[in-house]
Amino acid sequence: MIKRQKIFAAFAIILLLGVVVASSLIPNTASAAQITSRSLTLQAGVTDGGSKPSGIVNHLFGFSLPTSGTVGSIQFLYCTLAAGACVTPHGLSTTSATLGSTSGLSGWSVVNTTNGAPYVTRTAASITGPQAVTIQLLGVTNPDATDSYCAQPSGTPAPSCTFFVRISSFASTDTTGSPTDTGSVTASVNTQIVLTGTMPESLVFCTGGTVGTTSGVPDCATATSGAVTFNQLFSPTDTATAISQMAASTNAGFGYIITVNGPTLTSGSNTVTAMGSSTTGVRGTSQFGLNLKANTIATSTPAIGTEVSPAGNGTNYRGESSPGYNTVDNFKFVTGNTVADSCGLTGSNCGGSDAQIFTASYIVNVPGSQPAGTYTTTLTYICTPTF
């Protein structure tokens, strides 16, 4: 009986030793924690769009490190797959990458000596997880979309090609040792959409009794009839008035001029004298003239007209009334004269102009001997742009 107990004890000892030896043969494994809230945003570079194949752009990484402990470096490993052997995407270049903006953790510098495996390093310091981090790498050359899993049958770049970046944090400052936290992000390069449109030489000009606006912009579609009647019968004791409007815009590099063309008021062989120079109206004399100003109430001039709208500012609104027609309460009419232009009063600020509305104010004075009749004239305003 004693012999059997000794045999059993010896067997138990052997079994225990076997368990100890077997457990010693199992390798020690460390499982890195999963990085959360991971993203990679492809941002535009100096000239290239963020997702342009072969574009030199910026890569902005955002993520949260879950593990509390020391962090001295973070690696960004660019691969064609999310897991397994890492193959650097074709055309990718990170060796010129520099450090852009960062947040969450500070003190970083970038190490870009190995293409496709840049990392940021800092003096190792402890963090408390979870720790949100953003790191921007500037001047990364995107993959060219010619990898075999993306390329078109002809071998030309694909319209779209996905790549992955494996992110790993390390306690060391040079990514040596086991990673603390790991995770991957994905992005894709894509064919850029190139939109092309042509702005031709443009002139929009209209005349009418009135010209309105649509959403605050002068609109020729609102122009009313050009048949305009004076506000009252002609009289030696009062001044008859009328207005018409016109709108103009152009992209001509040297702007535009607007001229007035036509005869003075006529009834058969009888006429009203055109005002050959800019002067005030005088009741009881024969006068027909116009200006493009907001006139005031005066003894010989009624309140009539408005200023050009929007007012000229020398930039996108350049239209102004021209000399001879730009003095309040003074009127003139000479056929062929320029009444407005987009070069300004100095004539040196020519250029394109957004739409403006000009108001032409007309006056008629007559003497007591003015023959009776219906007096009419047909005026033609011509807008000429110079490209």
C-alpha positions as CSV (number, residue, x, y, z in Angstrom):
1,M,0.0,0.0,0.0
2,I,2.8,2.3,0.9
3,K,4.5,1.5,-2.5
4,R,1.4,2.5,-4.4
5,Q,1.2,5.8,-2.5
6,K,4.9,6.5,-3.4
7,I,4.2,5.7,-7.1
8,F,1.1,8.1,-7.1
9,A,3.1,10.9,-5.5
10,A,5.9,10.5,-8.0
11,F,3.4,10.6,-10.8
12,A,1.8,13.8,-9.4
13,I,5.2,15.4,-9.2
14,I,6.0,14.4,-12.8
15,L,2.6,15.8,-13.9
16,L,3.2,19.1,-12.1
17,L,6.6,19.5,-13.7
18,G,5.1,18.8,-17.1
19,V,2.6,21.6,-16.6
20,V,5.3,24.0,-15.4
21,V,7.5,23.1,-18.4
22,A,4.6,23.4,-20.9
23,S,3.6,26.8,-19.6
24,S,7.2,28.0,-19.8
25,L,7.2,27.1,-23.5
26,I,4.1,29.3,-24.3
27,P,5.4,32.8,-25.4
28,N,4.4,35.9,-23.5
29,T,2.1,38.0,-25.7
30,A,1.0,41.7,-25.2
31,S,-2.2,42.9,-26.9
32,A,-2.2,46.6,-27.9
33,A,-5.3,48.5,-27.2
34,Q,-7.5,49.7,-30.1
35,I,-7.2,53.4,-31.0
36,T,-10.6,54.9,-31.2
37,S,-12.2,57.9,-33.1
38,R,-9.8,57.4,-35.9
39,S,-9.9,59.5,-39.1
40,L,-7.7,60.7,-41.9
41,T,-8.7,63.8,-43.8
42,L,-6.9,64.5,-47.1
43,Q,-6.5,68.3,-47.2
44,A,-5.6,70.5,-50.1
45,G,-2.0,71.5,-50.5
46,V,-0.6,74.6,-52.0
47,T,-1.9,73.8,-55.5
48,D,-3.4,70.3,-55.4
49,G,-6.8,69.1,-54.1
50,G,-6.6,66.8,-51.1
51,S,-7.6,63.6,-52.8
52,K,-5.8,64.2,-56.1
53,P,-3.7,61.2,-57.2
54,S,0.0,62.1,-57.0
55,G,-1.1,65.4,-55.5
56,I,1.2,67.1,-52.9
57,V,-1.3,67.6,-50.1
58,N,-1.7,67.6,-46.3
59,H,-2.8,64.6,-44.3
60,L,-4.7,65.4,-41.0
61,F,-4.9,62.5,-38.6
62,G,-7.4,62.5,-35.7
63,F,-7.7,59.8,-33.1
64,S,-8.0,59.0,-29.4
65,L,-5.3,57.1,-27.5
66,P,-7.1,54.8,-24.9
67,T,-4.2,53.7,-22.7
68,S,-2.8,55.7,-19.9
69,G,1.0,55.6,-19.8
70,T,4.1,56.9,-21.5
71,V,3.9,58.2,-25.1
72,G,7.2,59.1,-26.9
73,S,6.3,58.5,-30.6
74,I,3.5,57.7,-33.0
75,Q,4.0,56.0,-36.3
76,F,1.9,56.3,-39.5
77,L,2.5,53.3,-41.6
78,Y,1.0,53.6,-45.2
79,C,-0.1,50.3,-46.7
80,T,-2.2,48.9,-49.5
81,L,-4.0,46.7,-46.9
82,A,-5.4,47.3,-43.4
83,A,-3.6,44.2,-42.0
84,G,-0.9,41.7,-42.9
85,A,2.3,42.4,-44.8
86,C,2.5,46.1,-45.5
87,V,3.2,47.2,-49.1
88,T,3.7,50.9,-49.6
89,P,1.1,52.3,-52.1
90,H,2.7,53.1,-55.4
91,G,3.6,56.7,-55.9
92,L,3.3,57.6,-52.3
93,S,6.0,59.8,-50.9
94,T,6.3,60.9,-47.2
95,T,10.0,61.8,-47.2
96,S,9.3,65.5,-47.7
97,A,6.6,65.6,-45.1
98,T,6.8,68.3,-42.4
99,L,4.8,68.7,-39.2
100,G,1.7,70.9,-39.4
101,S,-0.8,71.7,-36.7
102,T,-1.2,69.4,-33.7
103,S,-3.5,69.3,-30.7
104,G,-4.0,67.2,-27.6
105,L,-0.3,66.4,-27.1
106,S,2.6,68.8,-27.8
107,G,6.3,68.8,-28.4
108,W,6.3,66.8,-31.6
109,S,8.8,66.7,-34.4
110,V,8.5,64.6,-37.5
111,V,10.9,61.9,-38.7
112,N,10.4,61.1,-42.4
113,T,13.5,59.2,-43.4
114,T,11.7,56.0,-44.3
115,N,9.2,56.4,-47.1
116,G,5.7,55.3,-46.1
117,A,6.5,55.1,-42.4
118,P,6.9,58.6,-41.0
119,Y,6.5,59.1,-37.3
120,V,6.4,61.9,-34.8
121,T,8.5,62.0,-31.7
122,R,8.7,63.9,-28.5
123,T,10.3,63.7,-25.1
124,A,8.5,60.7,-23.6
125,A,5.9,61.7,-21.1
126,S,2.9,60.1,-19.5
127,I,-0.7,60.7,-20.6
128,T,-4.1,59.8,-19.1
129,G,-6.3,57.9,-21.5
130,P,-8.4,58.4,-23.4
131,Q,-6.4,61.3,-25.0
132,A,-7.7,63.0,-28.2
133,V,-4.9,63.8,-30.6
134,T,-4.7,65.5,-34.0
135,I,-1.5,65.5,-36.1
136,Q,-1.1,67.1,-39.5
137,L,1.5,66.1,-41.9
138,L,2.2,68.6,-44.6
139,G,3.6,67.9,-48.1
140,V,2.7,64.3,-48.5
141,T,2.6,63.0,-52.1
142,N,-0.6,60.9,-52.5
143,P,-0.5,57.5,-54.1
144,D,-0.9,57.6,-57.9
145,A,-3.7,55.0,-58.1
146,T,-1.7,52.6,-60.3
147,D,-1.4,49.8,-57.8
148,S,-2.5,46.5,-59.3
149,Y,-5.6,46.3,-57.2
150,C,-6.8,49.7,-58.4
151,A,-5.3,50.2,-61.9
152,Q,-7.5,49.9,-64.9
153,P,-6.9,47.1,-67.4
154,S,-4.7,49.3,-69.5
155,G,-2.5,50.0,-66.4
156,T,-3.5,53.6,-66.3
157,P,-4.5,55.2,-63.0
158,A,-7.9,54.2,-61.6
159,P,-10.7,56.7,-61.0
160,S,-10.4,55.8,-57.3
161,C,-7.9,53.9,-55.2
162,T,-8.1,53.2,-51.5
163,F,-5.1,53.0,-49.1
164,F,-4.7,52.5,-45.4
165,V,-2.6,54.0,-42.7
166,R,-1.8,51.9,-39.6
167,I,-1.4,54.2,-36.5
168,S,0.7,52.9,-33.6
169,S,1.8,54.7,-30.4
170,F,5.0,53.8,-28.5
171,A,6.5,54.5,-25.2
172,S,9.9,54.9,-26.9
173,T,10.8,58.0,-28.8
174,D,11.7,56.1,-32.0
175,T,8.9,53.6,-32.5
176,T,11.0,50.7,-31.1
177,G,9.5,48.1,-28.8
178,S,5.9,46.9,-28.7
179,P,3.2,49.4,-29.6
180,T,0.9,50.6,-26.8
181,D,-2.1,51.4,-28.9
182,T,-2.9,50.6,-32.6
183,G,-5.5,51.3,-35.2
184,S,-5.9,51.9,-38.9
185,V,-7.6,54.5,-41.0
186,T,-8.5,54.5,-44.7
187,A,-8.7,57.1,-47.4
188,S,-8.9,57.2,-51.2
189,V,-7.4,59.2,-54.0
190,N,-9.9,60.1,-56.7
191,T,-10.2,61.6,-60.1
192,Q,-10.7,65.3,-59.8
193,I,-13.8,66.9,-61.3
194,V,-12.7,69.7,-63.6
195,L,-15.5,72.2,-64.4
196,T,-15.0,74.6,-67.3
197,G,-17.2,77.5,-68.2
198,T,-16.7,80.5,-70.4
199,M,-17.6,84.1,-69.6
200,P,-17.9,85.8,-73.0
201,E,-17.5,89.5,-73.7
202,S,-20.6,91.0,-72.2
203,L,-22.7,94.1,-72.5
204,V,-26.2,94.4,-71.0
205,F,-27.9,97.6,-71.9
206,C,-31.5,98.7,-72.0
207,T,-33.7,101.8,-71.9
208,G,-37.3,102.5,-71.0
209,G,-39.6,104.8,-69.2
210,T,-38.4,103.0,-66.0
211,V,-36.0,100.1,-65.3
212,G,-36.6,98.2,-62.1
213,T,-34.6,95.7,-60.0
214,T,-34.9,92.1,-59.2
215,S,-33.4,91.0,-55.8
216,G,-31.8,94.4,-55.7
217,V,-30.0,94.0,-59.1
218,P,-31.0,96.2,-62.1
219,D,-33.0,94.0,-64.4
220,C,-33.6,94.9,-68.0
221,A,-36.5,92.5,-68.1
222,T,-38.4,95.0,-66.0
223,A,-37.9,97.9,-68.5
224,T,-41.2,99.7,-69.4
225,S,-42.2,101.3,-72.7
226,G,-40.0,104.1,-74.0
227,A,-43.1,106.2,-74.8
228,V,-42.7,109.1,-72.3
229,T,-45.0,112.1,-71.9
230,F,-44.1,115.3,-70.2
231,N,-45.8,116.0,-66.8
232,Q,-47.8,119.0,-68.1
233,L,-48.6,121.2,-71.0
234,F,-45.8,123.4,-72.2
235,S,-46.2,126.9,-70.7
236,P,-44.1,130.1,-70.5
237,T,-44.8,130.3,-66.8
238,D,-43.7,126.8,-65.8
239,T,-41.2,124.1,-66.7
240,A,-42.4,120.8,-68.1
241,T,-40.4,117.7,-67.0
242,A,-40.1,114.0,-67.8
243,I,-37.7,111.2,-67.1
244,S,-36.5,108.0,-68.7
245,Q,-34.1,105.3,-67.4
246,M,-31.4,103.0,-68.7
247,A,-29.3,100.3,-67.2
248,A,-25.8,99.2,-68.2
249,S,-23.2,96.6,-67.3
250,T,-20.2,95.2,-69.1
251,N,-17.0,93.3,-68.5
252,A,-15.1,95.3,-71.1
253,G,-11.6,96.1,-69.9
254,F,-11.9,99.7,-71.0
255,G,-15.4,100.2,-69.9
256,Y,-18.3,101.8,-71.9
257,I,-19.7,105.1,-72.9
258,I,-23.4,106.0,-73.4
259,T,-24.3,108.6,-76.0
260,V,-27.6,110.4,-76.7
261,N,-28.6,110.7,-80.3
262,G,-31.5,112.4,-82.0
263,P,-33.1,115.8,-82.8
264,T,-34.7,118.4,-80.5
265,L,-38.4,118.5,-79.9
266,T,-40.3,119.3,-83.2
267,S,-43.8,119.9,-84.3
268,G,-43.9,120.2,-88.0
269,S,-41.5,123.0,-88.8
270,N,-41.5,124.3,-85.3
271,T,-38.9,123.4,-82.7
272,V,-37.8,123.9,-79.1
273,T,-34.3,125.1,-79.0
274,A,-31.8,122.5,-77.8
275,M,-29.6,123.7,-74.9
276,G,-26.1,123.6,-76.5
277,S,-24.3,124.2,-73.3
278,S,-24.9,123.2,-69.7
279,T,-27.0,125.8,-68.0
280,T,-30.0,126.3,-65.8
281,G,-33.5,126.4,-67.1
282,V,-35.2,129.8,-67.6
283,R,-38.9,129.9,-67.9
284,G,-40.3,131.9,-70.8
285,T,-37.4,131.0,-73.1
286,S,-37.1,128.2,-75.6
287,Q,-35.1,125.4,-74.0
288,F,-34.9,121.6,-74.3
289,G,-32.2,119.7,-72.3
290,L,-31.4,116.9,-70.0
291,N,-29.1,115.7,-67.3
292,L,-28.4,112.6,-65.2
293,K,-28.6,114.1,-61.7
294,A,-30.9,114.3,-58.7
295,N,-32.0,117.9,-59.2
296,T,-33.2,120.2,-56.4
297,I,-36.1,122.7,-56.1
298,A,-35.0,126.1,-57.4
299,T,-36.7,129.1,-59.0
300,S,-36.1,127.9,-62.5
301,T,-35.7,124.2,-62.0
302,P,-38.2,121.7,-60.6
303,A,-37.1,118.8,-58.4
304,I,-36.7,115.9,-60.8
305,G,-34.4,112.9,-61.3
306,T,-32.2,110.7,-59.2
307,E,-28.5,109.8,-59.0
308,V,-27.1,106.8,-60.7
309,S,-27.9,103.7,-58.6
310,P,-25.9,102.0,-57.2
311,A,-23.6,104.9,-56.9
312,G,-20.2,104.6,-58.6
313,N,-17.4,103.4,-56.3
314,G,-14.5,103.1,-58.8
315,T,-14.4,99.3,-58.5
316,N,-17.4,97.2,-59.4
317,Y,-19.7,100.1,-60.0
318,R,-17.9,102.5,-62.4
319,G,-20.7,104.2,-64.2
320,E,-20.9,108.0,-63.8
321,S,-22.7,110.8,-65.6
322,S,-20.4,112.7,-67.9
323,P,-19.4,116.4,-68.0
324,G,-22.2,118.6,-69.3
325,Y,-24.8,116.2,-67.9
326,N,-23.4,115.8,-64.4
327,T,-24.3,119.2,-62.7
328,V,-27.3,119.5,-60.5
329,D,-30.0,121.8,-62.0
330,N,-28.0,122.3,-65.2
331,F,-29.2,120.8,-68.5
332,K,-27.9,120.3,-72.0
333,F,-28.7,118.6,-75.2
334,V,-26.3,118.0,-78.1
335,T,-26.9,115.0,-80.2
336,G,-23.9,112.5,-80.1
337,N,-22.8,113.7,-76.7
338,T,-21.6,111.2,-74.1
339,V,-23.9,111.4,-71.2
340,A,-22.4,108.6,-69.1
341,D,-19.4,106.4,-69.0
342,S,-17.6,103.9,-66.8
343,C,-14.2,105.7,-66.7
344,G,-15.1,108.1,-64.0
345,L,-14.8,111.9,-64.1
346,T,-11.0,111.6,-64.5
347,G,-11.2,109.3,-67.4
348,S,-8.5,107.1,-65.9
349,N,-10.5,104.6,-64.0
350,C,-11.9,102.7,-66.9
351,G,-13.0,99.1,-66.6
352,G,-15.9,96.7,-66.3
353,S,-18.9,97.6,-64.2
354,D,-21.8,95.8,-62.6
355,A,-25.3,96.9,-63.6
356,Q,-26.4,100.5,-62.7
357,I,-29.5,102.5,-63.4
358,F,-29.2,106.0,-64.9
359,T,-32.1,108.4,-64.8
360,A,-32.3,111.0,-67.6
361,S,-34.2,114.1,-66.5
362,Y,-35.7,116.3,-69.3
363,I,-36.9,119.9,-69.1
364,V,-38.8,122.0,-71.6
365,N,-39.2,125.8,-71.3
366,V,-41.1,127.8,-74.0
367,P,-41.8,131.5,-74.6
368,G,-45.3,132.8,-74.9
369,S,-45.0,132.9,-78.7
370,Q,-44.2,129.1,-79.0
371,P,-46.5,127.9,-81.8
372,A,-49.1,125.4,-80.7
373,G,-48.7,121.8,-81.6
374,T,-47.6,118.3,-80.4
375,Y,-43.9,118.3,-80.1
376,T,-42.0,115.0,-80.2
377,T,-38.5,113.6,-80.6
378,T,-37.1,110.2,-80.8
379,L,-33.9,109.8,-78.8
380,T,-31.6,106.8,-79.2
381,Y,-29.1,106.0,-76.4
382,I,-26.2,104.0,-77.6
383,C,-23.9,102.1,-75.2
384,T,-20.5,101.2,-76.6
385,P,-18.1,99.0,-74.7
386,T,-14.3,98.8,-75.5
387,F,-12.8,95.4,-74.9
